[in-house]
Amino acid sequence: MKDILDKYICRIEGHGYLKLSYEHAKVQLVIDEGERLFEKLLIGRPYSDVPFITARICGVCPTAHTLASINALENAFGVEINKDIERLRKVLLTGQIIQSHALHFFFLAAPDYIGLDNALELADKKPEVFKVALALKEIGDDIVRTIGGRQVHPVTPQVGGFTKKFDKKDLQDLKKRIEGNMHFALEALDLAGKFKYPNFGLKTQNFAITNWENYAFLNGKITSNTGLKTDIQNYELNIKEKVLEYSSAKHATHNKESFMVGALSRVNLQENKLNLKAKKAVHNFKNIKFPSHNPFHINLAQAIEIVHFMEEAVQCLDTLINGRALILKSPYKVKASSAAGAIEAPRGTLYHYYEIDNKGIIKDCDIITPTVQNLEDIEKNAEYILKNTKDLPEDERYHLLEMLVRAYDPCITCSVH
């Protein structure tokens, strides 16, 4: 490409920069962090080590990797977990999503919309916004710490259930803390609804796991807005990874085309299943309707999900508190087997696949992260923006591209796992 500009993008997780040609509207998002080879690292290890090792792929979304790995291993062993385990895992995953969304929305994306140069200015220049950001990040941390044992790299989830017994008073106290912070979530959503988002909308494929019952994020089928609906075990048939010479992260495509995963895809596919407060707020938006094909609306979708998942946590905890004594272990037998598992991580669908021998040793492993699935779509939308902003100065066009990359909330650490 000609007219190349190399410059690290600020306010994203990890190191990446854009190579682009303004003249030809060509963009490459270069990920230049070294590959970390977790998939090879797991081979030869006992299955019980997997949730703890994969959590170290990322310090932003370790709980997601823990639960995705457990999901895959339970599918391989044919484990049937009960509703108590499922609800507690849902609460744990809501905490992970709230943690991540609050961090990204307020400290990485919001400065673009509220007139700040960087996140460090938030406390001094927008103390009222900083207060909301801190409260939501803390409640997300609190959820993960209470259920997962600590706020980063959880220790209580295991194949077949949990290692810990939960006191219902602790669950009741957690529920009250979440309810007491709900107004902060609604304030965040109100703020997000007032942002002036760049108006670009290139129609793309939206992917997420869905089910008939609720706003899916712990189990379901691979679903798209183009008619795909298939079992998680068919993930390799529908999502193809490729290696590019300019990036240390793979790109994923479906039928050789880009697609989007994450908060906006989930809202686009499941808006009608949002919890009450989130659904009501969405219906009150005057100028934004879903499904939306504007990738800048990912940030709005994150704010919607913070409200939704706080409601979800309260509902799950209420059922757990008012039910019988919790049963948090399901029996299973280790056997030679293989299976995939998938959950909705903050940035989108996360796939783990394992092949295990009859002694429980990992023989093969495959992990496809949300950022890997989004990279092709980021480049496609970046080129679309360049093609439609030829009348703007180059610095404004470049700023739009930076905002676009930030909107997708890429986790580069995960992408080079």
Phi, psi and omega in degrees: 000150176263171177052050185281137175236119178251121181198125180298139180277128180274162177058044166228163180277108178105188187245119176206154179215166183258134164252126185211157173239112177297322184295317185257002179054050178245138184224137169234128174265106186271119173260115186243021171279148183291146175295146187248349166061038178299325182297320177286326180300328184282337183294129182093355179266152175293147184303329183293340177281339192301311181301325182283324180287314183293333176301333181281359173300326187209138175271350179269321182231050180293325181296324179297316179293321177302311184287325178294319179293318178297319179302314180294316181294322177293323175297322180294319182271357181071034181282132175250106181277153179273177183293329178298312179297316181299315182293319179295322176293324176299315179300315180300317181289327175298320178299318178300315182292319178297315176309305187291314180299317181297316179299311182290312186301310187277318190264338182251316184267315188303323179307330177296334188254345183243020171076032178245149178278329181205169184292335182294338180281348188301314183295323183278316188265335180226064185299329180293324177286321179299321179299317179295316181301313182294319181296318182288320177298319181293322181289325174298315177300319182297318179298311183295320180295318182293316183270321185269351178096334172197162191280345175230139180057075185298152184240348185272330180288142176211166175302126180092359178148232182226154176274350189244146168267137183254127176285130183295334176294321177297320178293321177297317179296321178296317179302316180296323180292321178295313179299323180290344179253004183301324182297332177292321178297318179292325175295319178297318180293321177299318177298314180297325180291343181263353179296147174265095184280139172306142187261081176230132183215090176265115185299133182220172176280132174256130179238142172195165170271137181224160169219172185285342193271315188206185177288098192287141172206349178249334177201157180159198179247152175292123187227145176228166176280001178253015172104356179286136172207108187213162182293150178304327182295347179265015186301322183293335180284339188246340181235114183248128177265149176221152180261135179244143186291339185262002185220143176274359174254140175287163171246145177246145178223163172237122185051039177067015179241155178288160174209167182243139170235165177120196188301315182293319177298318179296315179295317180302319185274339189225025182307322183290350181253007176298151175292166196303308183296318179294317180297317179298317180296318179298319180293340180274351177295132184272323189246001183234125179236151177246144006289144178244141177251018176266110184297339177293341177285357173304320181295322175295318179297326176297318178294321176300316183291330176301314177297311183302313186284335171293319175299318181299316180298316180299316181297316180296315180296321180300317179294319180294320182292321187265002180267192179287183177300138186286136174250114192241022174221134177244135182288152175197164177237136176289135180208161175293124187191175175206149179189160173256159172220157180209142172223169175268105172284169180309320185268000177138190185293130181243122182253134170235140177225137179223142168246129189232142176271182187288354175258004178084020180265136181289125179257333179205156185207144175215130179231127176240117186267159179302319182296321175303322180287334183270342189300318180297321181290324177300312181296320180297316179289328176296318178294324177298318179296316180298320180294335186249016179227030184294342179273355182265153174299154183299323181293326177290321179295318180295321178298321176299321179293319176299316178300321179298311180300315180298324181301322180289349178055054182294141174250095186291326176304316177292323185293334180253028183302000000 
